[in-house]
């Protein structure tokens, strides 16, 4: 199961004036997307491939830094949206 970037559950300008549309688009479309891409690359061909994000985060001390950092970035951004 590959990790995916879900669409925002609201318009990218919905949080203005607190978060402007450009900031939202950069954080969702670039930063969050990069975490997802790097996480998929980091787990490919390892015992962590196929595990859920919840499983990875629950075992953060037992996974590689690349999986931990990108999985954590994916988790945090998903929580924020």
C-alpha positions in Angstrom: 0.0 0.0 0.0 1.6 3.2 -1.1 1.1 6.4 0.9 -1.0 9.1 -0.9 -1.6 12.8 -0.6 -5.3 13.3 -0.1 -6.9 16.5 -1.5 -7.6 19.3 1.0 -11.0 18.9 2.6 -11.7 22.6 1.9 -10.6 25.3 -0.7 -7.0 26.4 -0.5 -8.2 29.9 0.4 -10.7 28.8 3.1 -8.4 29.7 6.0 -7.7 33.3 4.9 -6.7 35.7 6.4 -4.9 33.5 8.9 -3.2 31.3 6.2 -3.1 32.7 2.7 -3.9 30.6 -0.3 -0.3 30.6 -1.6 1.0 29.3 1.8 -1.6 26.5 1.8 -0.8 25.5 -1.8 2.9 25.4 -1.0 2.5 23.4 2.2 0.0 20.9 0.7 1.2 20.6 -2.9 4.9 20.8 -2.3 5.9 20.2 1.3 3.3 17.5 2.2 3.6 15.9 -1.2 7.4 15.7 -0.8 7.0 13.9 2.6 4.6 11.4 0.9 7.0 10.8 -2.0 10.1 10.4 0.2 8.2 8.2 2.6 7.2 5.9 -0.2 10.8 5.8 -1.4 12.1 5.1 2.1 9.9 2.1 2.8 10.2 0.6 -0.7 11.7 -2.9 -0.5 12.0 -2.8 3.3 10.0 -4.7 6.0 8.1 -1.4 6.6 6.6 -1.5 3.1 2.9 -2.2 3.4 2.6 -0.9 7.0 0.2 1.8 7.8 1.3 5.3 8.8 -0.2 4.6 12.3 2.0 1.5 12.6 5.1 3.4 11.5 4.5 6.3 13.9 3.7 3.9 16.8 7.1 2.3 16.3 9.1 5.5 15.6 12.1 4.4 17.6 12.5 1.2 15.6 12.4 2.7 12.1 15.1 4.5 10.0 15.5 8.2 10.2 14.2 8.7 6.6 11.0 6.8 7.4 10.6 8.5 10.8 11.2 12.0 9.4 9.0 11.7 6.3 6.4 9.6 8.1 6.3 12.2 10.8 6.0 15.0 8.3 3.2 13.2 6.5 1.4 12.5 9.8 1.7 16.1 11.1 0.5 17.7 7.8 -2.4 15.2 7.6 -3.4 16.1 11.2 -3.2 19.8 10.4 -5.5 19.6 7.3 
